[in-house]
Amino acid sequence: MRNPGVPVNITLEISDSGLWQVYACLQHPQTVVFVATILGIVGAGLGLIGLGLGLIGIRDWIQAGLPIGALIALGGFLVTIFGIIKVLERNKTP
């Protein structure tokens, strides 16, 4: 049994094959898998927009906050639009 007061070292491995899994979920025939993937993409995009706007708001603290924040917010906007376009494309197919 682990002692709750003792820190534990955790090893996390991230593979480089995550993008194809997301794209495969966008092509999945089950609606629940598709909707969950779209919600994840849109949520990640909205999170990037929030991060970018937060960096813009603290530009006195970080000298490069405005350009970096604007780029992150723009990237989040593009990710969100990508998710919305995929929903519209799926809606057109019978």
DODRENNU-183480 format. One record per residue: chain; x, y, z of N, C-alpha, C, O in turn. Coordinates in steps of 0.05 Angstrom, whole numbers, always signed. Layout:
# residues N
- A  X  Y  Z  X  Y  Z  X  Y  Z  X  Y  Z;
...
END
This chain:
# residues 94
- A  +17  -24  +0  +0  +0  +0  +18  +25  +0  +38  +26  +14;
- A  +10  +44  -16  +26  +69  -19  +20  +89  +2  -3  +92  +10;
- A  +40  +102  +12  +37  +123  +32  +29  +149  +17  +43  +157  -1;
- A  +6  +161  +24  -3  +185  +10  +15  +209  +12  +14  +228  -5;
- A  +33  +210  +31  +51  +233  +35  +77  +231  +19  +92  +250  +18;
- A  +82  +208  +6  +107  +204  -8  +103  +209  -38  +85  +198  -50;
- A  +120  +226  -50  +117  +231  -79  +124  +206  -95  +141  +190  -87;
- A  +111  +203  -118  +116  +180  -135  +125  +190  -162  +114  +209  -173;
- A  +146  +178  -173  +156  +184  -200  +139  +169  -220  +136  +145  -218;
- A  +129  +183  -240  +113  +170  -261  +127  +175  -288  +134  +198  -294;
- A  +130  +155  -303  +141  +157  -330  +118  +158  -350  +101  +141  -351;
- A  +118  +179  -367  +98  +183  -387  +111  +182  -415  +129  +197  -420;
- A  +101  +164  -431  +111  +162  -459  +90  +171  -478  +67  +162  -477;
- A  +97  +190  -495  +79  +200  -515  +89  +191  -543  +111  +198  -551;
- A  +72  +177  -557  +80  +168  -583  +74  +189  -604  +58  +207  -599;
- A  +87  +187  -627  +83  +206  -648  +60  +198  -667  +57  +209  -688;
- A  +45  +178  -659  +24  +167  -677  -4  +176  -670  -23  +163  -678;
- A  -7  +198  -655  -33  +206  -646  -50  +219  -667  -75  +217  -666;
- A  -38  +232  -687  -54  +246  -707  -70  +227  -724  -93  +233  -731;
- A  -58  +205  -732  -73  +186  -749  -96  +174  -733  -117  +167  -746;
- A  -94  +171  -707  -116  +160  -691  -139  +180  -691  -162  +171  -692;
- A  -133  +205  -689  -155  +226  -689  -168  +225  -717  -193  +227  -718;
- A  -152  +224  -738  -164  +223  -765  -181  +198  -769  -201  +199  -782;
- A  -172  +176  -758  -188  +151  -760  -214  +153  -745  -235  +143  -755;
- A  -214  +167  -722  -239  +171  -708  -258  +189  -723  -283  +187  -720;
- A  -248  +207  -739  -265  +225  -755  -279  +209  -777  -299  +218  -788;
- A  -268  +186  -785  -279  +169  -806  -295  +146  -794  -306  +130  -809;
- A  -298  +145  -768  -311  +122  -755  -340  +121  -761  -353  +142  -761;
- A  -352  +97  -766  -380  +96  -772  -399  +101  -748  -422  +108  -752;
- A  -390  +97  -724  -407  +101  -701  -408  +131  -694  -387  +144  -692;
- A  -432  +141  -691  -436  +170  -686  -423  +179  -660  -412  +201  -658;
- A  -424  +162  -639  -414  +170  -613  -384  +175  -614  -374  +192  -601;
- A  -369  +158  -629  -340  +162  -632  -334  +188  -647  -317  +203  -640;
- A  -349  +192  -668  -346  +217  -684  -351  +242  -668  -336  +261  -669;
- A  -374  +242  -653  -381  +265  -637  -361  +270  -615  -354  +293  -610;
- A  -351  +249  -602  -331  +252  -581  -305  +264  -592  -293  +281  -579;
- A  -298  +256  -616  -273  +266  -629  -277  +295  -636  -259  +312  -631;
- A  -300  +302  -647  -305  +330  -654  -305  +348  -630  -294  +370  -630;
- A  -318  +339  -608  -318  +354  -584  -290  +358  -572  -284  +379  -561;
- A  -274  +338  -575  -246  +340  -566  -231  +361  -583  -215  +376  -572;
- A  -234  +360  -609  -221  +379  -627  -230  +408  -621  -214  +426  -618;
- A  -256  +411  -620  -267  +438  -614  -258  +448  -587  -252  +471  -583;
- A  -259  +430  -567  -250  +438  -540  -221  +445  -539  -214  +465  -525;
- A  -204  +431  -554  -176  +438  -555  -172  +465  -568  -156  +481  -560;
- A  -187  +470  -590  -186  +496  -603  -194  +519  -585  -181  +540  -585;
- A  -216  +515  -571  -225  +536  -553  -206  +540  -530  -202  +563  -520;
- A  -193  +519  -521  -172  +521  -500  -148  +537  -510  -137  +553  -495;
- A  -140  +533  -535  -118  +548  -546  -126  +578  -549  -109  +595  -545;
- A  -151  +583  -557  -160  +611  -559  -158  +624  -531  -148  +647  -529;
- A  -167  +610  -510  -166  +621  -483  -137  +625  -474  -132  +646  -461;
- A  -120  +607  -480  -91  +610  -473  -79  +634  -488  -65  +650  -475;
- A  -85  +637  -513  -75  +660  -528  -85  +686  -518  -70  +706  -515;
- A  -111  +688  -512  -122  +712  -501  -111  +718  -473  -108  +742  -466;
- A  -106  +697  -458  -93  +702  -432  -66  +713  -434  -58  +730  -419;
- A  -50  +703  -454  -23  +714  -458  -24  +743  -468  -7  +759  -461;
- A  -44  +749  -484  -47  +777  -493  -53  +795  -469  -43  +818  -468;
- A  -69  +785  -450  -77  +801  -427  -55  +806  -407  -56  +826  -392;
- A  -33  +790  -407  -11  +795  -389  +14  +804  -403  +36  +796  -396;
- A  +10  +821  -423  +33  +829  -439  +53  +846  -423  +76  +849  -431;
- A  +44  +858  -400  +63  +872  -383  +83  +853  -370  +105  +860  -363;
- A  +73  +829  -366  +89  +809  -352  +108  +795  -371  +131  +789  -365;
- A  +99  +789  -395  +115  +777  -416  +117  +796  -439  +97  +804  -450;
- A  +141  +804  -447  +145  +823  -468  +133  +814  -495  +122  +830  -509;
- A  +136  +788  -501  +126  +778  -526  +98  +767  -524  +89  +751  -540;
- A  +83  +775  -503  +56  +764  -498  +37  +769  -520  +21  +752  -527;
- A  +37  +793  -532  +18  +800  -553  +22  +783  -578  +2  +771  -587;
- A  +46  +782  -590  +48  +766  -615  +45  +736  -610  +32  +722  -626;
- A  +56  +726  -589  +53  +697  -583  +24  +690  -577  +14  +670  -586;
- A  +12  +707  -560  -16  +702  -554  -34  +704  -578  -53  +688  -581;
- A  -29  +722  -596  -45  +725  -620  -42  +700  -638  -61  +691  -650;
- A  -17  +690  -640  -12  +666  -657  -26  +642  -645  -37  +626  -659;
- A  -25  +639  -618  -37  +616  -605  -68  +618  -609  -81  +598  -614;
- A  -79  +642  -605  -108  +646  -608  -116  +640  -637  -137  +628  -641;
- A  -100  +649  -656  -106  +643  -684  -105  +613  -690  -122  +603  -704;
- A  -85  +600  -679  -84  +571  -682  -108  +557  -670  -119  +538  -682;
- A  -117  +566  -646  -140  +554  -634  -165  +559  -651  -183  +542  -653;
- A  -167  +583  -663  -190  +589  -680  -190  +570  -704  -211  +560  -712;
- A  -167  +565  -716  -165  +547  -739  -172  +518  -731  -186  +505  -746;
- A  -163  +509  -708  -170  +482  -699  -200  +480  -694  -213  +460  -701;
- A  -212  +501  -682  -241  +501  -678  -256  +500  -704  -276  +485  -707;
- A  -248  +516  -723  -261  +517  -750  -258  +490  -763  -277  +480  -777;
- A  -235  +476  -760  -231  +450  -772  -252  +430  -761  -263  +415  -776;
- A  -256  +431  -735  -276  +413  -723  -304  +418  -733  -319  +400  -738;
- A  -311  +444  -736  -337  +451  -745  -341  +442  -775  -362  +433  -782;
- A  -320  +446  -791  -322  +437  -819  -326  +407  -821  -341  +398  -838;
- A  -312  +392  -804  -315  +363  -805  -344  +355  -798  -354  +335  -809;
- A  -357  +369  -779  -384  +363  -773  -402  +369  -797  -420  +353  -803;
- A  -398  +391  -810  -414  +398  -833  -410  +378  -856  -428  +372  -871;
- A  -385  +369  -860  -380  +350  -881  -394  +323  -875  -405  +310  -893;
- A  -393  +315  -850  -406  +290  -843  -436  +292  -845  -450  +272  -851;
- A  -447  +315  -841  -475  +320  -843  -485  +318  -871  -508  +311  -876;
- A  -468  +324  -891  -476  +323  -919  -477  +294  -930  -493  +288  -948;
- A  -461  +276  -919  -460  +249  -929  -484  +233  -918  -492  +236  -895;
- A  -496  +216  -935  -520  +201  -927  -513  +179  -907  -531  +164  -898;
END
